[in-house]
Every structure is written in C-alpha cells, then in structure tokens.
Amino acid sequence: MYVRAMLVRFVLGHLPVMLFLPVLQAQAPSPSPSVKLSGYIQGRETYQDNAGLTGTINRARLSAAGAVPGNVTWRIQGEFRTGNVGTGRASVSLQDAYVRWNHEALGLQLGQFKTPFTREFITSLSEVETADRATVVDSLAPKRDIGLMADYAIGGRALISAGIFNGEGQNLTANTDSSALAVARLQVRPIPYLVLGANAARYFADSTRYGVDASLEAPWVILRGEYIGQHRDVLDNGDDKGWYAVAAAPVRPWLQPVLKYEWFERGIALGTSKNRAWTAGVNLFPWGRTTRLTLEYVSREIGDPGVRKNLGLAQAQVIF
C-alpha cells in the first residue's frame, strides 16, 4: 500500500510537466544547420627560358556547404585571385553558388556550377594528376555557367546528367544572345576500376562540342584519356579538336610518377594553331593526401613547324 501511494503521488506531481513537454519542445528553437568549410591553396614557382623564375598563387579557394530540411543541400565557393588574372588587381571571384535537391537516385541542381562536360574539368584541379589541365580541356570545355541540371544514377553503374544553361559563362547573369547552352553527359562503369564517359554540348547560336573519355584507376596504375572536338555551324574549315593521355603509378603511398601527352589543333589553315606538349613529373604526399608537392617538366611545341618552349614547375598544395 505504501509503494502504491508513492507511485500515485509521483505521477500526479509530474503529470503537468509530462503533458506540456511536447509543447515546450515544439516551441524550443531548432538547432542551427551545420556549415562545413573546405578549400585548397596552391603556391607555385615556375622557371622558363627568357622569363626566369616566377612565383604565383595558382589557386586559393574557400567553400562553404550545408544542408536544410527537405533533402536540400547548398554550396558556395569563392576564389581569391592575385593581380595577375587580367585585371591587374587582386579580387574575389564567385565559382559555385547552387542549391541541390535529391530524392533517391534523382537530383536537381540550380545556380552556378560546373557544366557536366569532360572528365578532367568536372574533376577538381586539386585531384588532377598534373598541375594544369590539358589545353584541349581548357579551350573547349564550357566550364562553369548558370542554369538548371538534372542527374540520375542507375544502380551505381551509370550516371546521366543533363542541363540547360545561359551559355555566357560564370558570373554573367544576362543571356545576351537569347540563345541557351544544353549540356549532357553519360558515365558508365562496366567493370571495377574502369569508367567510360561521353558528353555533348550545344550552343544553339553557333556550335556543337562533343567528347569521349576513359579512366582506368587500379591500385597499381592510373590511365586516363579524352578526345574533345568542336564543330562550328558557319565556318567550314574543320573542327577544333584535341586529346590527351595521362599515366600515373602510385608506387608508394607518398610517391606518384606521372607522364602526360596532349595534342590540340584549331580548325583554321594556320600552322600556329597546333599545340603539342609532353609533361613528366612526380607527385609527393609527405603527410597524406591533404598535402601534395608537384614537380614537373613541360616541353610544349606551338605551331607547325613548331616553336618549342620548356618549363619547369614546382607547386605546393594544401587541402583543408
């Protein structure tokens, strides 16, 4: 009887708190969504004939990303530029600014971001085996733009991406020619370690760009290659086209020799349109993958007959 009386007294004394607890929890402020900061810095020294030794900040990027209710994520990335980017003054340039919604295998992305064209461009430069992307990628990839993209993953073996963009490039909000850019990419993994891709981009005003790529990434070797072209609707003087192939061998966790060849040609009747280059280098990871030291020798021939330019490069990179 005594135990029963104590139990009744306990319930009656705490019943108001138990009844109003859900109301108090609903009125309490929800925790703020977490924000993740990340980025990377690349400092570089180059030596070239007739130019001597030059130091640059190749990249300095800072990103913020997070999530909100409704399977919605967001990302903002800015690049801190030194005074050697054309304006003569240091500046901050917006790189990525988008929101993304996911539902199972389907994703929708709106804002400014990388268009899904060429494997080497959609891969972060901090993860590319060489210090710079191939000339054909820098020349023909549509790069970043403002638009809407949808992607769909098929069983972990394939990814389809397609989007419609302004076609004016990053940080240009006006579509000056009233003509859009459509970009699509298909990526499949037929067997482990091997990824195949194909992409196309249509500038409705004047041209079509196309490309295929393959990437074999095994524990003992990395082999990648791409072929990219551009066909103009009006000029009948041949397509702009080019390709590259790169091989890397992670012989040690801290040591990765790299060899790359690239070839690019503009579709005009001028010998100076050709651009060919060999790159031989090594990537060092003294304290894991967050820190990387790249040493390269680049021998580039421009024109036909070509003028050869040789360049030595040392770059330190830190990812955080």
Beta strands, then each sheet from edge to edge (+ up, - down):
strand 1: 35-48
strand 2: 52-68
strand 3: 72-81
strand 4: 91-103
strand 5: 106-114
strand 6: 144-154
strand 7: 158-165
strand 8: 181-191
strand 9: 194-203
strand 10: 207-217
strand 11: 222-232
strand 12: 240-248
strand 13: 255-265
strand 14: 274-284
strand 15: 291-303
strand 16: 306-319
sheet 1: 1+ 2- 3+ 4- 5+ 6- 7+ 8- 9+ 10- 11+ 12- 13+ 14- 15+ 16- 1+
end
